Amino acid sequence: MPPGNDGRLGRTFLRCRQRVVWNISSSFCSRYCFGGVDRLGVERKRILTRLSAC
């Protein structure tokens, strides 16, 4: 799992990473985008695109 805190509290940042998640029968590619932090300092996780294959 991606890290939940990179030490940049109170500052907005945007970074996206592409991960390949293997399923039992098939695999799909997902891009996780971290768009800043909320008031509690927790990263907001959003999935931009979810493809059936890479």
N, CA, C and O atoms as a MOPAC input file, in Angstrom:
PM7 MOZYME 1SCF
protein

 N      0.84000 1    -1.19700 1     0.00000 1
 C      0.00000 1     0.00000 1     0.00000 1
 C      0.87500 1     1.24700 1     0.00000 1
 O      1.95400 1     1.25000 1     0.59300 1
 N      0.41500 1     2.30600 1    -0.66300 1
 C      1.19500 1     3.55000 1    -0.71600 1
 C      1.28000 1     4.20900 1     0.64400 1
 O      0.38900 1     4.03000 1     1.47500 1
 N      2.32500 1     4.96100 1     0.88300 1
 C      2.49700 1     5.63000 1     2.17000 1
 C      1.39200 1     6.64300 1     2.41700 1
 O      0.91900 1     7.29300 1     1.48400 1
 N      0.97900 1     6.77800 1     3.67300 1
 C     -0.12300 1     7.67200 1     3.98300 1
 C      0.33800 1     9.06100 1     4.38200 1
 O     -0.46600 1     9.99200 1     4.43300 1
 N      1.62700 1     9.20900 1     4.66600 1
 C      2.12500 1    10.52000 1     5.07400 1
 C      3.56600 1    10.67900 1     4.61800 1
 O      4.43500 1     9.88600 1     4.98000 1
 N      3.81200 1    11.71600 1     3.81800 1
 C      5.16500 1    11.94400 1     3.32000 1
 C      5.82100 1    13.11400 1     4.02700 1
 O      6.92000 1    13.52500 1     3.65300 1
 N      5.15900 1    13.66300 1     5.05300 1
 C      5.75300 1    14.74300 1     5.81900 1
 C      5.41800 1    16.12200 1     5.30200 1
 O      5.92700 1    17.11200 1     5.82700 1
 N      4.56800 1    16.21800 1     4.27600 1
 C      4.21400 1    17.52800 1     3.74000 1
 C      2.82100 1    17.91900 1     4.22000 1
 O      1.89000 1    18.00600 1     3.41900 1
 N      2.67500 1    18.15200 1     5.49600 1
 C      1.37700 1    18.53700 1     6.03600 1
 C      1.13700 1    20.02300 1     5.81800 1
 O      2.03500 1    20.84800 1     5.98300 1
 N     -0.09900 1    20.34500 1     5.44300 1
 C     -0.44800 1    21.74100 1     5.25400 1
 C     -0.09900 1    22.27100 1     3.88100 1
 O     -0.41900 1    23.41600 1     3.56400 1
 N      0.55300 1    21.46000 1     3.05600 1
 C      0.89100 1    21.91800 1     1.71400 1
 C      0.19700 1    21.03300 1     0.69300 1
 O      0.07900 1    19.82000 1     0.86900 1
 N     -0.25400 1    21.66500 1    -0.37000 1
 C     -0.95100 1    20.90000 1    -1.40400 1
 C      0.05700 1    20.36200 1    -2.40000 1
 O      0.97500 1    21.06700 1    -2.82000 1
 N     -0.12400 1    19.12000 1    -2.76800 1
 C      0.78100 1    18.52100 1    -3.74100 1
 C      0.00100 1    17.53800 1    -4.60000 1
 O     -1.07400 1    17.07900 1    -4.21500 1
 N      0.53600 1    17.22700 1    -5.73300 1
 C     -0.15400 1    16.33200 1    -6.65400 1
 C      0.84200 1    15.35200 1    -7.24600 1
 O      1.79300 1    15.74600 1    -7.92000 1
 N      0.61600 1    14.08200 1    -6.98800 1
 C      1.48200 1    13.07100 1    -7.56200 1
 C      0.66000 1    11.83100 1    -7.86700 1
 O     -0.19200 1    11.41300 1    -7.08200 1
 N      0.93300 1    11.26500 1    -9.01000 1
 C      0.17000 1    10.10700 1    -9.44200 1
 C      1.11300 1     8.95300 1    -9.71100 1
 O      2.22300 1     9.14000 1   -10.21000 1
 N      0.66100 1     7.76800 1    -9.37600 1
 C      1.46800 1     6.59100 1    -9.65300 1
 C      0.59000 1     5.50800 1   -10.25600 1
 O     -0.60500 1     5.42300 1    -9.97100 1
 N      1.20600 1     4.68200 1   -11.09400 1
 C      0.45500 1     3.64200 1   -11.76800 1
 C      0.87500 1     2.28800 1   -11.22100 1
 O      2.05600 1     1.94000 1   -11.22800 1
 N     -0.10400 1     1.53000 1   -10.74800 1
 C      0.19800 1     0.23400 1   -10.14600 1
 C     -0.56800 1    -0.87300 1   -10.85500 1
 O     -1.69800 1    -0.68500 1   -11.30600 1
 N      0.06700 1    -2.01000 1   -10.93900 1
 C     -0.59000 1    -3.16100 1   -11.53800 1
 C     -1.06200 1    -4.08700 1   -10.42800 1
 O     -0.25700 1    -4.63100 1    -9.67200 1
 N     -2.35700 1    -4.25600 1   -10.34100 1
 C     -2.93900 1    -5.10200 1    -9.30200 1
 C     -3.34300 1    -6.43400 1    -9.91600 1
 O     -4.15800 1    -6.48700 1   -10.83700 1
 N     -2.76700 1    -7.49400 1    -9.40000 1
 C     -3.06500 1    -8.82200 1    -9.91800 1
 C     -4.29000 1    -9.38400 1    -9.23100 1
 O     -4.38800 1    -9.37000 1    -8.00400 1
 N     -5.22500 1    -9.87900 1   -10.02400 1
 C     -6.42900 1   -10.50000 1    -9.49400 1
 C     -6.28500 1   -12.01300 1    -9.58800 1
 O     -5.27700 1   -12.51000 1   -10.09200 1
 N     -7.27200 1   -12.74300 1    -9.11100 1
 C     -7.19000 1   -14.20100 1    -9.14700 1
 C     -7.23300 1   -14.70600 1   -10.58900 1
 O     -6.45700 1   -15.58200 1   -10.97100 1
 N     -8.13900 1   -14.15200 1   -11.37900 1
 C     -8.31100 1   -14.63000 1   -12.74800 1
 C     -7.69300 1   -13.68300 1   -13.76800 1
 O     -7.30500 1   -14.10900 1   -14.85600 1
 N     -7.60100 1   -12.40400 1   -13.42500 1
 C     -7.06200 1   -11.43600 1   -14.37700 1
 C     -6.37200 1   -10.29800 1   -13.63700 1
 O     -6.34400 1   -10.27900 1   -12.40600 1
 N     -5.82200 1    -9.36300 1   -14.37600 1
 C     -5.14600 1    -8.22500 1   -13.76000 1
 C     -5.67500 1    -6.93100 1   -14.36900 1
 O     -6.07500 1    -6.89800 1   -15.53300 1
 N     -5.67400 1    -5.87200 1   -13.57200 1
 C     -6.09000 1    -4.58500 1   -14.08700 1
 C     -5.11900 1    -3.51700 1   -13.62300 1
 O     -4.46000 1    -3.65600 1   -12.59300 1
 N     -5.04700 1    -2.46500 1   -14.39200 1
 C     -4.10200 1    -1.40200 1   -14.09700 1
 C     -4.85000 1    -0.20600 1   -13.51800 1
 O     -5.84400 1     0.24300 1   -14.09000 1
 N     -4.38200 1     0.30500 1   -12.40000 1
 C     -5.05100 1     1.43300 1   -11.76000 1
 C     -4.06000 1     2.56400 1   -11.52800 1
 O     -2.89300 1     2.32000 1   -11.22200 1
 N     -4.52000 1     3.78500 1   -11.67300 1
 C     -3.68000 1     4.95200 1   -11.40400 1
 C     -4.20800 1     5.66400 1   -10.17100 1
 O     -5.33100 1     6.16900 1   -10.16000 1
 N     -3.38900 1     5.69600 1    -9.13900 1
 C     -3.79500 1     6.35200 1    -7.90100 1
 C     -3.24300 1     7.77400 1    -7.88900 1
 O     -2.05100 1     7.99300 1    -8.10200 1
 N     -4.12700 1     8.73100 1    -7.63700 1
 C     -3.69400 1    10.12600 1    -7.62400 1
 C     -3.90700 1    10.71400 1    -6.23700 1
 O     -4.99800 1    10.63200 1    -5.67500 1
 N     -2.85100 1    11.30800 1    -5.69500 1
 C     -2.93300 1    11.91100 1    -4.37500 1
 C     -3.00900 1    13.42900 1    -4.54100 1
 O     -2.03700 1    14.06700 1    -4.94200 1
 N     -4.16700 1    13.99400 1    -4.23000 1
 C     -4.37500 1    15.41700 1    -4.44900 1
 C     -4.37400 1    16.20600 1    -3.16600 1
 O     -5.41100 1    16.71900 1    -2.74400 1
 N     -3.23300 1    16.30800 1    -2.55000 1
 C     -3.12400 1    17.13400 1    -1.35900 1
 C     -3.59800 1    16.42300 1    -0.10600 1
 O     -3.86700 1    15.22100 1    -0.12500 1
 N     -3.69900 1    17.17000 1     0.97900 1
 C     -4.12100 1    16.61100 1     2.25900 1
 C     -5.32300 1    17.37900 1     2.78000 1
 O     -5.55700 1    18.52400 1     2.39400 1
 N     -6.07700 1    16.74500 1     3.65500 1
 C     -7.24000 1    17.41800 1     4.23200 1
 C     -6.84400 1    18.12600 1     5.52700 1
 O     -5.66000 1    18.25500 1     5.83600 1
 N     -7.83700 1    18.57700 1     6.27100 1
 C     -7.53600 1    19.35000 1     7.48400 1
 C     -6.87700 1    18.49400 1     8.54900 1
 O     -6.13700 1    19.00800 1     9.38800 1
 N     -7.13400 1    17.20600 1     8.52400 1
 C     -6.54700 1    16.32600 1     9.53200 1
 C     -5.16800 1    15.82800 1     9.11300 1
 O     -4.50200 1    15.11100 1     9.85900 1
 N     -4.74600 1    16.21900 1     7.90800 1
 C     -3.42200 1    15.80300 1     7.45300 1
 C     -3.41400 1    14.41700 1     6.83700 1
 O     -2.38700 1    13.73900 1     6.81700 1
 N     -4.57200 1    14.00100 1     6.33200 1
 C     -4.65800 1    12.68000 1     5.71200 1
 C     -4.75700 1    12.83200 1     4.19800 1
 O     -5.52800 1    13.64800 1     3.69200 1
 N     -3.97500 1    12.04500 1     3.49400 1
 C     -3.98400 1    12.14100 1     2.04500 1
 C     -5.32500 1    11.68700 1     1.49500 1
 O     -5.91100 1    10.70800 1     1.95700 1
 N     -5.78900 1    12.41500 1     0.50700 1
 C     -7.01700 1    12.02800 1    -0.16100 1
 C     -6.66000 1    11.12800 1    -1.33500 1
 O     -5.93100 1    11.52700 1    -2.24400 1
 N     -7.18000 1     9.92200 1    -1.30000 1
 C     -6.85000 1     8.96200 1    -2.34700 1
 C     -7.96700 1     8.92100 1    -3.38000 1
 O     -9.13400 1     8.72000 1    -3.04400 1
 N     -7.59600 1     9.11200 1    -4.63100 1
 C     -8.58300 1     9.04900 1    -5.69200 1
 C     -8.05000 1     8.19700 1    -6.83100 1
 O     -6.86900 1     8.25600 1    -7.17200 1
 N     -8.92000 1     7.42300 1    -7.39800 1
 C     -8.52700 1     6.60700 1    -8.54300 1
 C     -8.99000 1     7.31400 1    -9.81400 1
 O    -10.18800 1     7.42400 1   -10.07700 1
 N     -8.02300 1     7.79100 1   -10.59700 1
 C     -8.37400 1     8.52500 1   -11.80800 1
 C     -8.88700 1     7.58100 1   -12.88700 1
 O     -9.99400 1     7.75200 1   -13.39800 1
 N     -8.08600 1     6.59700 1   -13.22600 1
 C     -8.48200 1     5.69600 1   -14.29500 1
 C     -8.32400 1     4.25800 1   -13.84600 1
 O     -7.40300 1     3.92000 1   -13.10200 1
 N     -9.21900 1     3.43100 1   -14.30200 1
 C     -9.13900 1     2.01900 1   -13.96700 1
 C     -9.30600 1     1.21600 1   -15.25100 1
 O    -10.41800 1     1.04900 1   -15.75200 1
 N     -8.20300 1     0.72800 1   -15.77000 1
 C     -8.23100 1     0.02700 1   -17.04500 1
 C     -8.28500 1    -1.47800 1   -16.82900 1
 O     -7.84400 1    -1.98500 1   -15.79700 1
 N     -8.82600 1    -2.18200 1   -17.80400 1
 C     -8.93600 1    -3.63500 1   -17.70000 1
 C     -7.59200 1    -4.29100 1   -17.97700 1
 O     -7.32800 1    -5.40400 1   -17.52300 1
 N     -6.74800 1    -3.59300 1   -18.72600 1
 C     -5.42300 1    -4.13000 1   -19.02500 1
 C     -4.44600 1    -2.98200 1   -19.21900 1
 O     -4.84700 1    -1.88600 1   -19.61000 1
 N     -3.17300 1    -3.22400 1   -18.95100 1
 C     -2.16900 1    -2.16800 1   -19.09600 1
 C     -1.74300 1    -2.04700 1   -20.55600 1
 O     -0.90200 1    -1.21100 1   -20.88600 1

